[in-house]
């Protein structure tokens, strides 16, 4: 894009899992509970963290296969998905933590007058209670969950939807995420995109991604942008 910093934008949209919140402890515990109920061996958080990023159905399929590119038996998957959703609903937010710099970064973004949206592939039934539980809901005027629209990231539709809600052009909205999903969605929508260094990204290094900046925290991201009038 040949961007000039500080980047002048009107709105910022932020990913949830791996960017705002470390949800791996709950996601992994639910996966192991599901596997135990199906009489299959537990996998543990270290492996399961690489399976996160494409939504819960894909996480369940990967957990059943024990591999990021694995395929699960369709009948087993149909049995497993509702078990996982029940297990995760009981854990959602219980062991989740807010990443360092997130609260300070959100406060700075709000103080500078940016419109804020949270765009995630997590289902709304888990997203909204989690944002409430972690006391983050008040920061976001828009929340686009994985089932809000017909398509989710890496499709550009959620980002374009947020742009339309804010009444701005895609180039005026920054996406901050942690994964290939975020990078591809932003590029397809025409939005600038930053990635944090600490997220999930399915086990890949964010330095491999086509993005405009790599930041160590949300606070660092605020230093690279300026509110466009």
C-alpha positions in Angstrom: 0.0 0.0 0.0 3.0 2.4 0.5 1.5 3.7 3.7 2.8 6.8 5.5 3.0 6.7 9.3 1.3 7.8 11.4 -1.5 6.3 9.5 -4.6 8.5 9.3 -7.8 6.5 9.9 -11.3 7.0 11.3 -12.0 3.6 12.8 -10.2 0.6 14.2 -11.5 -2.9 14.2 -9.8 -5.5 16.5 -9.9 -9.3 16.5 -10.9 -11.1 19.7 -9.1 -14.4 20.3 -5.3 -14.0 20.3 -5.5 -10.2 20.0 -7.6 -8.8 22.8 -7.9 -12.0 24.9 -5.9 -15.2 25.5 -8.8 -17.7 25.3 -6.6 -20.7 24.8 -7.0 -22.1 28.4 -10.8 -22.3 28.0 -10.8 -23.4 24.3 -8.3 -26.2 25.1 -9.9 -27.3 28.3 -13.2 -27.6 26.4 -11.6 -29.6 23.6 -10.0 -32.1 26.1 -13.4 -32.4 27.9 -15.0 -33.2 24.6 -12.3 -35.8 23.8 -12.7 -37.4 27.2 -16.4 -37.7 26.7 -15.8 -39.4 23.4 -13.2 -41.8 25.0 -10.3 -40.2 23.1 -7.0 -39.1 24.5 -6.5 -35.5 25.6 -4.3 -33.2 23.5 -3.3 -30.4 25.9 -3.2 -26.6 25.4 0.2 -26.6 23.6 -1.1 -28.5 20.6 -4.6 -27.1 20.6 -3.4 -23.5 20.5 -2.3 -24.2 16.9 -5.8 -25.4 16.0 -7.5 -22.0 16.9 -8.3 -19.4 14.3 -10.9 -20.7 11.9 -13.9 -21.0 14.3 -15.1 -23.7 16.7 -16.2 -26.2 14.0 -12.7 -26.2 12.5 -11.2 -26.4 16.0 -13.4 -29.5 16.8 -12.4 -31.2 13.5 -8.7 -30.5 14.1 -9.0 -31.8 17.7 -10.7 -35.0 16.5 -8.0 -35.5 13.9 -5.2 -34.5 16.2 -3.7 -32.4 13.4 -4.1 -28.9 11.9 -4.8 -30.4 8.4 -6.5 -33.5 9.5 -10.1 -34.5 8.6 -12.6 -36.0 11.1 -15.1 -38.7 10.4 -18.3 -36.9 9.5 -20.5 -38.9 12.0 -18.0 -38.4 14.8 -17.9 -34.7 14.0 -21.7 -34.4 14.2 -21.6 -36.0 17.6 -18.6 -34.0 18.8 -19.6 -30.4 17.9 -22.6 -30.1 20.3 -20.5 -31.7 23.1 -17.7 -29.1 22.5 -20.2 -26.2 22.5 -21.7 -27.4 25.7 -18.3 -27.8 27.4 -17.1 -24.4 26.1 -20.3 -22.6 27.2 -19.6 -23.7 30.7 -16.0 -22.5 30.6 -16.3 -19.3 28.4 -14.2 -16.6 30.1 -13.3 -18.7 33.2 -9.6 -18.9 32.6 -9.4 -16.3 29.8 -7.0 -13.3 30.4 -6.6 -9.9 28.8 -3.3 -9.4 27.0 -0.9 -6.8 28.4 -1.4 -3.4 26.9 -5.0 -4.1 25.7 -6.9 -2.0 28.3 -4.4 0.9 28.0 -4.6 0.7 24.2 -8.4 0.6 24.2 -8.5 3.6 26.5 -6.1 5.6 24.2 -8.1 4.7 21.1 -11.4 5.8 22.8 -9.8 9.0 24.1 -8.6 9.8 20.6 -12.1 9.4 19.2 -11.7 6.4 17.0 -14.8 4.4 16.2 -14.1 0.8 17.5 -15.4 -2.5 16.3 -14.6 -6.1 17.4 -14.6 -8.6 14.5 -14.2 -12.3 15.4 -14.9 -15.7 14.0 -16.3 -16.8 17.3 -20.1 -17.4 17.4 -22.2 -14.6 18.8 -23.5 -16.8 21.6 -20.0 -17.0 23.0 -18.6 -13.6 21.8 -21.1 -11.3 23.5 -21.1 -13.0 27.0 -17.2 -13.1 26.8 -16.9 -9.4 26.0 -19.3 -8.6 28.9 -17.5 -11.0 31.3 -14.1 -9.4 30.5 -15.7 -5.9 30.7 -14.7 -5.0 27.2 -18.2 -4.5 25.7 -18.4 -0.8 26.3 -15.4 0.0 24.1 -17.1 -1.4 20.9 -20.0 0.3 19.1 -20.0 -2.6 16.6 -19.4 -6.3 17.2 -19.4 -8.7 14.2 -19.3 -12.3 15.2 -18.6 -15.4 13.1 -22.3 -16.0 12.5 -23.5 -12.4 12.3 -23.2 -12.5 8.5 -23.2 -15.2 5.8 -19.4 -15.2 5.6 -16.6 -14.7 8.1 -12.9 -13.9 8.0 -10.8 -14.4 5.8 -13.7 -13.2 3.6 -13.8 -9.4 3.5 -17.6 -9.2 4.3 -17.3 -8.6 8.1 -14.9 -5.7 7.5 -16.9 -4.2 4.7 -20.0 -4.5 7.0 -18.2 -2.5 9.7 -17.1 0.1 7.2 -20.7 0.5 6.1 -21.9 0.8 9.7 -19.3 3.5 10.3 -20.0 5.2 7.0 -16.4 5.2 6.0 -14.2 3.9 3.2 -12.2 0.7 3.8 -8.9 2.6 3.6 -10.1 4.6 6.6 -10.5 1.6 8.9 -7.5 -0.2 10.4 -7.7 -3.9 11.2 -5.6 -5.2 14.2 -5.4 -8.9 14.4 -3.0 -11.8 15.0 -3.5 -14.2 12.1 -3.6 -15.0 8.4 -7.4 -14.7 8.6 -7.1 -11.1 9.6 -4.5 -10.2 7.1 -6.4 -11.8 4.2 -9.7 -10.2 5.2 -8.2 -6.8 5.5 -6.3 -7.0 2.2 -9.5 -8.3 0.4 -11.5 -5.4 1.9 -8.9 -2.8 1.2 -8.2 -2.0 4.8 -4.7 -1.4 6.3 -3.8 -4.2 8.8 -1.5 -4.6 11.7 -0.7 -7.8 13.5 0.4 -8.4 17.1 3.3 -10.7 17.8 1.8 -12.7 20.7 -1.3 -14.3 19.1 -2.1 -17.7 17.7 -1.9 -17.6 13.8 -2.2 -21.4 13.7 1.4 -21.9 14.7 2.9 -19.6 12.0 5.1 -16.5 12.4 3.2 -13.3 11.7 6.3 -12.0 10.0 5.4 -14.2 7.1 2.1 -12.3 6.5 1.3 -9.5 4.1 0.6 -6.8 6.6 1.5 -3.1 7.1 3.0 -3.3 10.6 3.9 -5.8 13.4 3.2 -4.5 16.9 4.1 -5.9 20.3 0.9 -4.5 21.9 -2.3 -2.5 21.3 -0.5 0.5 22.9 2.2 0.3 20.2 -0.4 0.2 17.5 -1.9 3.5 18.8 1.5 5.2 18.3 1.3 4.4 14.6 -2.1 5.9 13.9 -3.8 9.3 14.0 -7.5 10.2 14.0 -8.5 11.4 10.5 -11.0 14.3 10.6 
